[in-house]
Amino acid sequence: MNHNMPELVIGDLRIKLPIIQGGMGVGVSLSGLASAVANEGGIGVIAGAGIGMLEPDFNTNFRAANQRALAKEIRNAKSLSNGVIGVNLMLASSDFDQLLLVTVDEGADVVLLGAGLILKIPETIPVERLVRTKTKFIPIVSSPRAAKIIFEYWTKYFNHVPDAIVVEGPLAGGHLGFKKHQIDDPEYSLEHLISEIIPIIAPFEKQFNKKIPVIAAGGIFTGADIYKFLQLGAQGVQMGTQFVATLECDASAEFKQAYIDCCKEDIVIIDSPVGLPGRAILNQFLKEVSAGIKKPINCPWRCLKTCDYRVVPYCIADALTKAKKGNFREGFGFCGANAYRVEKIVPVKDHISTLLAEYRRADSS
């Protein structure tokens, strides 16, 4: 019997392993991590959120800096790997349209679309091009309703549907598409969401005569977890937290060490300035914010549509960038619910080997 993971097929893309590395901003997953994951047979993902913050002119020309940095990272990832390279973009970004155009122009294999419903396609990408482009469109949703709205809208207005869908449950890291009281409610568990969303997608597969993989995300940590969700009907998984603890992850050594050092009690749900709950590692910075200490903000760019810099207690993009660089006095790190289980930093190759071994054990038991 074959106990290897099945491949993930998205249109004409055949991905050796059904694993998408989660896109982690700001600057946590760039071309270094993405190319390493792609080289091992998964989908390596560059996070577009705040990607230009390391460019020298970010404060004076953030849109150009973001576009330049994203193009550079996609090109670099492609030069380091012949595997499948993706980009994660937030619809809540004020320059989403430009970043999507860069992603398609640079020939990224997939684009994952989170933090909003992808209903309107930028005028710079006409529908004909959307259908023709090699880039696969994959919305990220956290509810059956969101999945239904997106697929019905695309059918009506584009006569086309997304190429796959990521279903992100409440155990994910970073911003969550749930209200606080839903996070621990079994009705909103990833298992429950997957079982509800697969039947919603099925009629669209029939109508458009194409397979539309449903991909499970949020709290998936081991090869046994991958096996479980594939058995539930998902065709793939998205994993973020485990890939932070790799040598190739683009964050600083201090950022990775925060995952190793944290315990279960350190992983908390915070109120993000952008109006969503988020899962993060508790530190002094977050304690001070929680105590009502406002951090100085100078916002020259309005990077998120949902953020009002005049009233928020701190700049989340700035805080995440500082943490990525290792400065946790003035920032913090997002993480998934299982970050406390991370024990050591390993090469991506070793991490994938562990997942494969765990998967085989689960499959043969």
N, C-alpha and C positions, 0 to 999 in steps of 0.2 A: 504493500500500500504506500502511496506517495503522501508523506507527511509535510511536504513543503508548502509554504504559503502560495495561494493562487495569484496569478498576475492580475493587475488592475487594468481594465480596458476602458479608455475614454475616447470615443470616436476612433480615429486612426492611430491614437497613441496606445502603445502596449507597454505598461510599466511593470517591470519584473517583480517588484514587491508592492503589495497593496497598502503602502505607507506614504502618507504625505507629512512632511515635516512642517509643523505649524509656523506661520509667519509671526515673528516676534519683534515688535518695534520697542523702543526707538534704537535701531542699530544693533539689536541682539542677533538677528538672523540676516546676514548679508551674503555676499558671494562665497565667503570662506565656508560657512556651514552648508549653504545650499548646494554648492558643487560637491562637497564631501558626501552628502546624502544621495545626490543624484548618481555619483560614481558607485554607490553600493546598491543601486537598483530602485531606490524610492524617488519621490518627487521632492527636490530641494526647493525651498521657498525663501525668497527675499522679501522682507517686510518693507513696504513703501512708507509707512507712517514715520514722519520726521526724519526721513533718510538723508536730507540735506544738512542736518544739524552739525555735521562735521566739516562741512564746506566753509571756507573762510568768509564768504559773502552771505551766509545764511541770514543774518540779522538785517541786512540791507536789501536783499533780493531773494527772499525765501523760495518763491516759485521757481525761478531759474536754477537755484541751488538744488532744489528737490529733483527737478527734471534731469539735471546734469548728473547728479549722484545716482539716480535710479538707472539711467542709461549706462553709466560706468559699471555699476554692479552687475547688471544683466550681461553686459559684454564680458566682464571678468569671469563670471560664473560659467559662461559658455566656453570661454577659452580654457577653463580648468576641467570641464566635463563634457562628455558627449551624451550625458543622461538628460533626464527631464527636469527643466528649470521652470519654476513658477514665481509669481509675484502676488503678494497679499496687499490689497488696497482697501482703505476705509472710505466708504461712501460719505462719511461725515467730514472728510477732509475738504477744506475749501478749494483745494486745487486738484480734486479727484479727476476732473475731466482731462486735464493736461497729463496727469500721471498715467491714466488709462491709455491715452494716445501713445505715450512713450513706450508703455508695456507692449502694445500691439506692434508699433513700428520697429521695436528692437527684436521682435519675434520670440517673446517668451512663450513657452509651450502652454502654460495655463495661467489664468488670473483668477484668484480667489477674492470674492467681493463681500466684505463684512461691514458691520456698523451702519446698517441701513438696508432698504429694499432696492435692488437694482431694477428700477422700472424705466427710467429715462436713460437712453443711450446718448452720449455727447454728440452734438451735431458734427463734430470732427470725424466721427466714425459712423457713416451712413449705414442703414440696415443692410444694404447689399454687401458692404465690407464686413459687417458683423458676421454675416452668414458665410462669407468667403474666407475670412481670416483663419490662419492656422491656430491662433491662440484659442484655447478652450475656456469658456466662461463658466465659473463655478461659484454660485452664490453660497453664502454661509447663513444658515437660519437657525433659530432656536424655538420655533413653534410650527405646528402643522399649518396654521393660518398663514404665516409668512410664506411658506413653501407654495401654498395654493395660490396666493395673490400673485406671486412672481410668475409662476408657470401659466396662469390664466391670462395675465397681462401680456406676456411675451407672445403667447399664442394669438391673442386678439390683434395686437399692434405690429408684431414683427413676423407673424407666421413662422415662428422659429422658437426653440426653447433652449435653456441652458444645457450644457454638455454633461454636467454632473451636479450634485448638491451635497454640501457638507452640513450635517446636522450637529450643532454644538450644544452639548448638555451643560448643566449647571456646575460641573466640577472643573471647568476650564480655567485657565489663567487669564489675567487681564480683565477687560471689560466683558460683562455678561449681559445677555439679552433676557434677563429675568428680573422680576421684582424680588426684593430681599426675602419675603416670606415664601417664595416659590423654590428657593435654592435647595432646601432640605425636604421638600415635599415629593414623595414617591411618584405623584402624578406627573411631575416634570423631569423625572429621571431620564437619562439618555436612552436606556433600554425602552422606556415607554414611548419616547419621542420617535425612535427608530421604527417601532411597530406601528405608529400612527402615520408616519410620513411615507413609508414604502408604498402603501396602497394609494396614496394621493398621486404619486409620481407614475404609477403603472399605466393609467389611461393615456398619459402623454407619450410614453414609450410606444404604445400601440399606434396612436394618432400620427406620430412623426417617424415611425418605423426605425427607432434607434434605441439602443440601451442607454439609460441614464443612471449611472452608478450613484447609490446613496452611500455617503461616507460618514462614519461615526467619529465624533470628536468630543474631547472634554473628559479628563480623568483616566484616559487609557494609558497604562503604564508598563504592562508586561506583555510578553508574547501570548500568555494565556488570555489576557484581556482582548487581544486582537482576535484570537480564535473564537472567543465568546461572541463578539459582535459580528463576525463573519457568519457564525452559525445562526444569528438572529436575522440575517438577511442583508446586512451591509456588505458592500463590495470592497470596502477599504476603510482605513482609519487615518485620522490626523492626530499627530503627537507633537507636543511642544516641550513640556517640562524636561523630559529625559534628554532632549537634544541640547539643552543649555549646558548640561554636565558633560560636554565633550570638548576635546582639545581644539576642534575646529570651530566651535561656536565663536562668533565675532565679538562677544562681550568680554570685559576685562576679567582677569583672574579673580579679583575681589567679588565681582558679580556672581561668578560661578560658585565661589566659596560660600556665599550667603545661602545658596541652596543646600550645600552640604551641612552647614552649621545650624540651619533652622530645625525646630522641632514642630510637632503637629500644632501646638498651641500658638506658634508664631504666625500661622497662616490665617489671615483675617479677611473679612469682607469690608471693603471701605466704600465710602461715597465719593466717587470720582467727580472732579470739577465739571466733567462733560455731561453729568446728569445720569450716569449709570452706576450700578454697583460694580466693584472690581475686586478680584482676589489678589492679594499681595502679601509680602513678608513684612511683618510688623517690625518697625525700627524706631529710633528716636525721632526721626523726621515725621513719621506718621503719628506718633504719640503727641508731638507738639501741635500738629494740624488738628488732631482730634480734641486737644485742649483749647482750641480756639486761637492759636497763635497764627497770624496771617503772615505768609512769606511775601517778600517784595516781588512785584511783577512788573516787568516792562514788556509789553506785547506789541511788537512792531508788525506782526503778520496776520493775526487771526487765523491760525492754522486749522481750527476746527469750527464747523458751522454752528455747533451746539454750545460753544463755550463763550461766556460773557466775561472777559478778562477784568471787567470793572468790579465784579462781585465775588469771583472765585478766590479761595484762600491761597492758592498757589498755581503755578504754571505746570501742568502735568507733563508737557513735552520736555520742558527744561529739567524737571525732577527725574524723569526716566532717562534722559540723556546723561545726566550727571552720574546716576547709578550705573549705567552701562559702562561708563569710564572708570567706575570704582569709588566714586564720591558718594557715600551713603549718608554723610552729614547733611547734604543738601538734596537728597533724592531717595528713591526707594525702587524696589524691583517687583514687578508682577510675577506671579507663579501659579501653577495649577495646584489642585487640592492635594496631590501626592508628592509635592516637592520635598517634604520631610523624609521621604523614603530614598532620596538620592544619597548615595554613600561615597562616590568617588568620581573623579574626572577621567574619562576614557576616550580613546579615539572613536570616531563614528563607526568605523569598521567593527570594532569590538562590541559596541552597543548593538549594532544590527545582528551580529553573530549571537549575542545573548537572546535577543528577541526571537530569532529563528529557532534556537534550542528550546526556549520556553514554549513556543508555538507547537513544535513537534511533540513535546511531552504532553501537552494538553490534547493534541490530536490523537495520540496513541493510547490515552488513558480511558 
